[in-house]
Amino acid sequence: MQLPTRVKIIDVGPRDGLQNEKQPVPAQVKVELVQRLQGAGLAEIEVTSYVSPKWVPQMADNHAVMQALPRQDGVRYSVLTPNLKGYEAAVQDRPDEIVVFGAASEAFSQKNINCSIAESIVRFAPVVEAARAAGIAVRGAMSCTVGCPYEGEIAPERVAYLAGLMKDIGVERVDVADTIGVGTPRKVQRAIEAALQHYALDSVSGHFHDTYGQALANTLAALEVGVWNFQSSVAGLGGCPYARGATGNVATEDLVFMLHGMGIGTGIDLDQLVDAGVFISDFLGRKPNSRVATALLNKRAG
Ligand SMILES: CC(C)(COP(=O)([O-])OP(=O)([O-])OC[C@H]1O[C@@H](n2cnc3c(N)ncnc32)[C@H](O)[C@@H]1OP(=O)([O-])[O-])[C@@H](O)C(=O)NCCC(=O)NCCSC(=O)C[C@@](C)(O)CC(=O)[O-]
């Protein structure tokens, strides 16, 4: 089996990671987190979302964060936009990529974005069209591709259906997200294979939450299928406001350690990444939720 020799990581910590935090995180702290991530070598960072501040108050400072961000050449800054209102707000802040976000589960679509899967596609279509006309890249997040907090197990056919809808409206690449972290390696491979019915390997990424401790195993399973794009969250931050009990994405530190140990390049400096995780964890008043960060910090202390 030939594994990829290089992996691209999008750190989603500033958005997916922080969106569920109850305590307000000042825009300046978010900006510094993004700066530290790019300093550590992250070439793609999901910065914020343009959603209703009533639904996700933590992301209400989207303009302030994007406007204050010192951009680094070669780094792609992405933001979530669920509808045209979100897109029109986002475009003022010059994102490199916008992300429409749908779900393979009807119930999750309703809870998360207040509409059915079919309605979500109707909302996304003009967003995708406008972004592409403006030369902005378009990604589609597909939530609940393995399991849903409301519907239970999700069949791969539902993932293929959503991926097909995303493809039809012009979404350029998709994320196969295990939103509540219930996936195990073979199930995740089947979800990825479903997405591959509509998208090339280079356009499919893995987004694994670590609720049940399966995220690294699922990453390896995705690598075996040939996937080489992943999303993760520095310090294991996160959880989705509409997926109660789900924990954060796999920690970027843990992902990078595994990949480097397998001889797979990421372009990321693990020590600087650990420092970025300590920075945001100190602000939040807790330790990084990363085994690798804990081990390296103990080693530094010892
Ligand atoms: C999608 C909506 C807006 C629909 O919400 P809605 O209530 O159906 O929308 P609406 O068009 O009827 O508007 C209702 C109110 O929201 C406002 N509004 C409408 N759109 C916007 C906008 N873009 N930005 C700011 N405000 C907006 C609109 O102006 C109005 O304001 P009001 O008149 O009540 O003052 C709402 O359901 C929402 O904001 N949901 C939040 C969804 C969210 O951010 N979820 C977390 C991210 S997804 C995720 O984390 C999963 C992922 C991607 O990481 C992958 C994974 O792991 O699964």
The ligand as a Tripos MOL2 file, in Angstrom:
@<TRIPOS>MOLECULE
LIG
   58    60     1     0     0
SMALL
NO_CHARGES

@<TRIPOS>ATOM
      1 C1        -27.6510   29.5200    8.8830 C.3       1 LIG1
      2 C2        -28.4960   30.4370    9.7490 C.3       1 LIG1
      3 C3        -28.0530   31.8620    9.6250 C.3       1 LIG1
      4 C4        -29.9450   30.3090    9.2770 C.3       1 LIG1
      5 O1        -30.7980   30.8500   10.2780 O.3       1 LIG1
      6 P1        -32.3040   31.2120    9.9640 P.3       1 LIG1
      7 O2        -32.9300   31.6630   11.2400 O.co2     1 LIG1
      8 O3        -32.9570   30.0750    9.2420 O.co2     1 LIG1
      9 O4        -32.0900   32.4020    8.9420 O.3       1 LIG1
     10 P2        -32.9980   33.5590    8.4720 P.3       1 LIG1
     11 O5        -32.5580   33.8700    7.0890 O.co2     1 LIG1
     12 O6        -34.4490   33.2870    8.7470 O.co2     1 LIG1
     13 O7        -32.5380   34.7980    9.4190 O.3       1 LIG1
     14 C5        -32.7710   34.8190   10.8100 C.3       1 LIG1
     15 C6        -31.8990   35.8790   11.4510 C.3       1 LIG1
     16 O8        -30.5160   35.5440   11.2660 O.3       1 LIG1
     17 C7        -29.8500   36.5930   10.5110 C.3       1 LIG1
     18 N1        -28.9200   35.9360    9.5910 N.ar      1 LIG1
     19 C8        -29.1900   35.0740    8.6030 C.ar      1 LIG1
     20 N2        -28.0690   34.6980    8.0150 N.ar      1 LIG1
     21 C9        -27.0620   35.3490    8.6310 C.ar      1 LIG1
     22 C10       -25.6550   35.3500    8.4500 C.ar      1 LIG1
     23 N3        -25.0590   34.6140    7.5150 N.pl3     1 LIG1
     24 N4        -24.9090   36.1100    9.2620 N.ar      1 LIG1
     25 C11       -25.4790   36.8640   10.2270 C.ar      1 LIG1
     26 N5        -26.8240   36.8910   10.4360 N.ar      1 LIG1
     27 C12       -27.5860   36.1310    9.6430 C.ar      1 LIG1
     28 C13       -30.9810   37.3150    9.7770 C.3       1 LIG1
     29 O9        -30.5890   38.6060    9.4550 O.3       1 LIG1
     30 C14       -32.0680   37.2630   10.8120 C.3       1 LIG1
     31 O10       -31.7510   38.2160   11.8250 O.3       1 LIG1
     32 P3        -32.8770   38.8960   12.7510 P.3       1 LIG1
     33 O11       -33.8180   39.5440   11.7820 O.co2     1 LIG1
     34 O12       -33.5090   37.7760   13.5690 O.co2     1 LIG1
     35 O13       -32.0870   39.8580   13.6260 O.co2     1 LIG1
     36 C15       -28.4420   29.9900   11.2290 C.3       1 LIG1
     37 O14       -29.0270   28.7220   11.3170 O.3       1 LIG1
     38 C16       -27.0460   29.9460   11.7780 C.2       1 LIG1
     39 O15       -26.3700   30.9440   11.8910 O.2       1 LIG1
     40 N6        -26.6080   28.7620   12.1740 N.am      1 LIG1
     41 C17       -25.2630   28.5810   12.7510 C.3       1 LIG1
     42 C18       -24.6340   27.4110   12.1250 C.3       1 LIG1
     43 C19       -23.2140   27.2290   12.6250 C.2       1 LIG1
     44 O16       -22.4050   28.1400   12.5950 O.2       1 LIG1
     45 N7        -22.9170   26.0000   13.0690 N.am      1 LIG1
     46 C20       -21.5800   25.6350   13.4340 C.3       1 LIG1
     47 C21       -20.7070   25.4930   12.2270 C.3       1 LIG1
     48 S1        -20.9340   23.9380   11.3490 S.3       1 LIG1
     49 C22       -19.7920   22.9190   12.0860 C.2       1 LIG1
     50 O17       -19.1840   23.2920   13.0590 O.2       1 LIG1
     51 C23       -19.5290   21.5770   11.4610 C.3       1 LIG1
     52 C24       -18.2270   21.5420   10.6860 C.3       1 LIG1
     53 C25       -18.2590   22.4730    9.4830 C.3       1 LIG1
     54 O18       -17.1430   21.9450   11.4830 O.3       1 LIG1
     55 C26       -17.9480   20.1350   10.1710 C.3       1 LIG1
     56 C27       -18.2640   19.0480   11.1900 C.2       1 LIG1
     57 O19       -17.4830   18.7680   12.0840 O.co2     1 LIG1
     58 O20       -19.3520   18.4880   11.0420 O.co2     1 LIG1
@<TRIPOS>BOND
     1     1     2 1
     2     2     3 1
     3     2     4 1
     4     2    36 1
     5     4     5 1
     6     5     6 1
     7     6     7 2
     8     6     8 1
     9     6     9 1
    10     9    10 1
    11    10    11 2
    12    10    12 1
    13    10    13 1
    14    13    14 1
    15    14    15 1
    16    15    16 1
    17    15    30 1
    18    16    17 1
    19    17    18 1
    20    17    28 1
    21    18    19 ar
    22    18    27 ar
    23    19    20 ar
    24    20    21 ar
    25    21    22 ar
    26    21    27 ar
    27    22    23 1
    28    22    24 ar
    29    24    25 ar
    30    25    26 ar
    31    26    27 ar
    32    28    29 1
    33    28    30 1
    34    30    31 1
    35    31    32 1
    36    32    33 2
    37    32    34 1
    38    32    35 1
    39    36    37 1
    40    36    38 1
    41    38    39 2
    42    38    40 1
    43    40    41 1
    44    41    42 1
    45    42    43 1
    46    43    44 2
    47    43    45 1
    48    45    46 1
    49    46    47 1
    50    47    48 1
    51    48    49 1
    52    49    50 2
    53    49    51 1
    54    51    52 1
    55    52    53 1
    56    52    54 1
    57    52    55 1
    58    55    56 1
    59    56    57 2
    60    56    58 1
@<TRIPOS>SUBSTRUCTURE
     1 LIG1         1 GROUP 0 **** ****
